[in-house]
Amino acid sequence: MSRDLSDVTDALTHLFAHGPAVPAMLLAPVAALIATAGVRPPGAQRHGQAPPPDDTGARPPGAEAEAEASALWRMRTTVRDAPGSLAALCAALADRRIDILSLQTHPLAEGTVDEFLLRAPGELAGSELAELVTEAGGAHTWTERADAHDLVDAPTRLLGLATRTALDAAELPLALRQLLGRCTIRSLPASTAGSAGSAVDDVPPQGTLEDTVLRLRAPEGGVISVERPYLPFTPAEFARARALVELDARLGPRLPRGRDELTLSEGRNITVRRADTRDVEAAKAMHERCSARTRGMRYHGPVGDADRYLNHLLSPRFGRTLAVQTASGRIVGLGHLLWDGDETEVALLVEDAWQRRGVGAELLGRLVAMAAETGCESVYAVTQASNTGMVAAMRGLGLPLDYQIEEGTLVVTARLAPASPAAVPLAHAERIGTD
């Protein structure tokens, strides 16, 4: 498995290093390579390719009602590495009219972890499913309700995650989260990794896997730590995560090149684009032009070493940053979407001379739409009650809001609509073109 994924990494690296000019046909061998990564396709060895001669295409009577009464389940169980063990388990599932839609195997030193996607009768509870599997020889069984998104097979999902990572460095934490399920991902800079108990020197170049925690060397230094207390990682999952990180390291800094040009109501043109650590100097210059009050509102106190925290805020490893710049190229506003463990924070800073013109609302609307597109259920902003501009911008989203006071600061949380990006109109601006 790890060798196949290494080959996939090499192929994707070569592909994206040559940019959009690479013929689309080169995607075919890469996709075919991933498709051989040890996954049993749905329905394998259960029926032939052609329908029975008397098959007219009509569904059997009652098929629609049966589909509506079924439920999808993800299940993992450890099966003895002995002939007939898996067959006995599959037979037990068939006896209860449980259909196996896909099956992945995760070989271990002792036994094999089998991961199933199942369609079961709707009345079957998770505890009943686990009991059935245990009686059939499975051990350490874990079940979770699935949905239609899980119907995508693992090779296709892996290719999609690798493509997203190759196009945008900020996608790596999100890709890891989608690859590994519900987990907490933290990026620990080299300067602080030791204080967190994960010093870079303690993590070998190939990374470490310790039951429910895996650690990988971050491409820019430091450590990427992934924790999933409810389900131990398998060596196959570790190899896939490492392949994504290796792909990210080989491609280096990269951002989507698109930008939007907007016209404010007063007639001035501005451009909104993605930013990263290459914009630190321009961002620092904007900070120096901001008043002490504006900086205090953003950082909730005196501002010290700007270089240090700007390198963190602009790093794609910790989130996404949008910059607003003038026609002359001067940055006058920054908006950050920060991955905070398994939560997401939004933060804004707009230069004094450009406040009250809709710049902050424009940035916030775009950040919230980004969060919704990545599957976030909510975003929060940490500010002060006296920061009426930020509070008004959050209210302007038109989303349900929660307010909490924590240690003298105001935390405003916006609940996002599931599976649909927030549609936020441009505030006091008119789109004039994109490139």
N, C-alpha and C positions, 0 to 999 in steps of 0.2 A: 504493500500500500504506500509506504513512504517513498519508495523509488518511483512509483507511478506519479505521485504528486510532485516530486522533484522535477520530473520530466515536464509536467504541466507548467511548473513555475518557469522553467527555461523557455518553453515555447511561448508563453504569454509575455515574458520579458522581451523576447525577440520581436514579437508582434507589435507591442505598444511602443517599443523604442523606435520603430520606423514610422509611427504616426498614422494618420488616416490614409496615407497613400498606399499602404499595404493592401494587396488584393483581398477582397472578402473571402475568396476561396481558401485562404490560409486558415480561416477559422475552422474549416471542416476537419483537418487532422487533429487540431487541438481538442475539439469537441469529442472526436472519436477516441482520443487518448483518455480523456476523463471518463468516458463511458465504459472503459475497461478497468476501472479502479475497484474492482472486487465487489460490485453491487449486483444482487440478483434482481432482474427486472420484474415488474408486476406480472403475475400469471405465468412465470417461467415454468416449463415442464408440466403445465397443467392442461394445455390444449394446443392444437396445431394452429397454423397461420390462416388456413381457409375455413370458412363456415361449413357446417354440415350441408349436404346437398339439398335438404328440404328446408333450409333456413330462408325464410322470406323477408327477414329484416324486422318483422313485427316482434314486439316485446311480449313475453308470456303474460297471461292474465294475472293481474294483481302485482305486476312488477313495480308499477309506480307507487302503489301503497307500501310495498315492502321497502323501497328506497327511502320513502319519507319516514318510515319507522326505524331506520337504522341510524347508527352513530359511528363516527370515526374515532379511533383510539391510537395513540402512540404507546408502544410497550417495549420495555427492555427486560430481558431475563438472561441469566447465566445457565447454559446448558452444558452437561458433561461432554467432553471431547471423546465420544464413543459412538460406534456405528449404531444407528437407529434412534439415538436420543432426540434429534431434531424431528425425525419422522413421527415419533410418538407424540411429541408436542403438537405438531401440525394436525395429526389425527384427532387429538382431543379438541382442538379448535374447530375442526370440521364438524365434529359431532354436535357442537352447539351452534352450528350455522354461522360461524365466524369466518369471514373471507379475509385471506391474506393478500393485501394490495401490493406490498413491497416488503423486502427483507434485506437487511444489511448484517454482515457478520463482523465482529470485532474480536479477533483471536487474542487470547491471553495466555500466560504461561500455563495455567490450569483452567481448562474449560474454554468456552467461547461465549461472549456476550452477543446475543442476537437482538437486533432492533427491528420491530415489526411496525407496519402501518396496517391497521385492521379496520374492517367494517363489520360491526357487530349489531345484533338486534338492539333496538333502542331501549328495551327494558333492562338490559344487562348492566349492572353497576360495576364500577371499577374494582371494588373489593371482591365481587364474584369472579371477575376476570382474573385477578391475581390468584385467587384460591384455585381456580381451574388450572392455571399454569403450574402452580406449585404441585398439585396432585399429579401433573403430567411429567414432573421431573425438573421443572425450572426452579431457579433459586435467585434470591435478591431481586425479585420482580418489582418493576416500577411501571406505573401506568399514568397516562395523562390524556385528557380529551384533546382531539386534534380537530383541524378545520380544513377547508379546501386548499389552503396554502401548502399544507403538508403533502398534497398529492403530487407535487413536483418532485421528481426523483433526485437523489443526492448528487449525481454527476452534473445535472443541469443546474441545480442550486449552487454548486461549487463554482462552476464556470461563471455564473452571473455575479457571484461575490468577488471572484478574481477580477472580472472586468471592471466592476465598480471601484475596486481598490486601485486598479491600474490607472484609472482616469482621474482619481481624486485622492490625495493622501489622507484627507480627513475621514475617508470612508473606512479605514482599517478598524477602528474600535467598533463601529456599527456592524461591519462584516463579521468580525469575531463573535459579536453578540448573536447575530442571526445564525451563524454556523453552530454555535454551542448551546443555544437556547437561553433560558433565563439564567443570567450570571452577572456578577459584578466585575467590571473591568476597570483597572486603575493603571494609569501611566505614571511611573515614578521617575522623576528626573535623576540624573546621575548624582547631583549635588545633595539630594535628599533621600535617595534609595536606601542608604545605609541606616539612616535614622528610623526608617519604617520597617527595618528588619529584613530587607531584601537587597543587600549591597550588591552592586554590579559584579564584584569579584566573586560572589558566592553563586552566581548563575553562569554556568558554562556556556560557550557559544551555541551549543545545540539546545539549550534550555533545560528546564527541569519539570518533571511530572510527579506530583505527590498527592495521589488519591483525588481529592476534590479541589486541588490548587495546581495550576500550571503557571510557569514563569518563563518568559522569553526575553532575550536581549532586544531592546528597542533599536531601530536603525540609527537614530540620532544620539544614542547613548541612553543610559537608564534601563529601566525594566518595565515590561508589560506584565501585569499580574492579573490572572483570571481566576475567580473563585465561583464554585457551584456546589454549595454545601449539600444540596438535596440529591445529587447524583454524581458519582465518581466519574472522572474522565477516563476514556479508554486510550490506549496507544494510537489507535487510528485517528481519533479526534485530535490528539496532540500533534500527530504528523500533519494533519490538515491545517491546523492553526499555525504551525511553524512554516508551512509552505506559503501561507498568505503573508506572514511577516517577512519572509525571504523575498517574495515578490516586491513588497513595498520597499525594502532596502535596496534592491537592485535598480529600481526605477528612479529613486531619488525624489527631490521636491517637485511637486506638480499640483496644479490647480486647473479647474475648468477655465477656459479662456473667455467665456462669454461675459458681456457687460451690458448694462442697460443705461441708455441716455435719457434723462428726464428733464423737463422744463418746469421750473417752479412758477407759481402764479404771478410772481413779480417779473418773470421773463428770463431769469438766469438759468443756465444749463448746468446740470450736475451729472455725474456718472456713478453708478453703483456697480461694484465689482467685488470678487473675492480677494482676500488679502492673506498673507502669511508672514513668516519671519523676515522675508526679504523687504518688508515694508516697515521694519522697526524704526529706522532713522526718520522716515516721514511721519510715523505715528508719534515718535518722541517729540518732533518739532511741533506737532499739533498740541500735545500735552503742555508744552511750554507756553503756547499762546492762550491756553485756557486759564481762566481765573482760578484762584485758590478755592473759591466757593464751588465752582463747577467740578473741580477735581475731588473736593471733599464729598460732594453729593454722590459721585460715582464710586469712590473707594471708601466712603464712610470714615474719613479721618485724614490726617496729613499724609502726603505722598512722598515716599523716599526714593529709592533706587528705581528710576523708570525703566532702565534697560532690563533689569532682572524680571520684573513682572510683565513687561511687554513681550519679551521672548516667550514667556509662558502663555499669555493670552493669545498671541498670534500663531502659536504652534498648531498645526493641523492635528497633532496627536491628542490635543485636549478639546478640540471642537472645531467650529467653523467661524470665520470672521468675514464680515462685509465692511467695505470701506466706501465712503462717499467722497469723491474728489471733484474739484472745480475744473473748468476748462483749461486752466494752467497746470493741472496735475497736483495741486495741493490737497492733501487729505484734510477734510473738515468734520468728519464724523466716523465713528467706529461702532459696529454692533457685533456682539459676540454670542454665539450659541455654544455653551460649554457642557461637555459630558462630565457629570458629577456622579461617578459611580453608576448607579442605575437610575439617576435622575438627570434633569436637563435644566440648566440655568440660562437666562437671557440677561444681557447687560449692554448698556448704551453709554456713549460719551459723544456729545456734539459740541463743537467749538462755540463759544459764547456768541459770536457775531452771526452764527447760523442757526441759533435756537429760535423757536416759535415760528418756524417756516415749514413744518411738516417733515423735516429730515428724520427726526427721531421716530415718528410714526411710520414712515416708509421703511426704515431699517427694521423696526420691530415686527411689522407685518410680514416682511420677507423671512425673518428668522423663525417666526412661528410657523409659516408655511413649510420651511425646511424641516422643522421638528416634526410636523405632522407627516410629511413624506417619508421620514425615517421610522415611523411607527411609534413615536413618543405619545404617551397618553396625556402628559401635562408638561408645562414649563413654568418655572418660577423666576421672579425677579426680587432681588434683595435691594431695598432702597430705604429712604427716610420718609416719614409722613409729610415733611415739608417739601419733598420733591414732587410738586404738583404736576410737573410735566410728565414724569415717568408714570405716575398714577393715572393721569388722563390717557396716556398712550395705551396702557394696559386695558383700561375701560373701553377705549375705542376699538378694541379687537372684536367686541360683540360676543365674547365667550364667557362661560360661567367662571367666576373668580372667587377665590378664597383669600381671606386676609388674616395674617397672624403677626403678632408682635413678638420678636425674639431678640433678647439682649439689646433692647433699645432700637432695633431696626424693624422695618416693615417688610414682611415677606408676602408678596402677591403671587398666587398660583393660578394659572389659567388652565382649565380642563379642555383638552382638544377633542374634537369629534373624531371617533375612530375611523380609520381607513379613508379619510378624506382631508386633504390639506385645507387649512383655514383660508378662506377667500377674503382677503383684506384689500379694500380699494386704496389706490394711491392717494395719499393725503396732500392736498394742495400741489399736486404735480401732474404732469401729463406726459405719458410715454411718447417719445418721438422716434424710437428706433432701437434695434438691438444688433449686435454683431457677434 
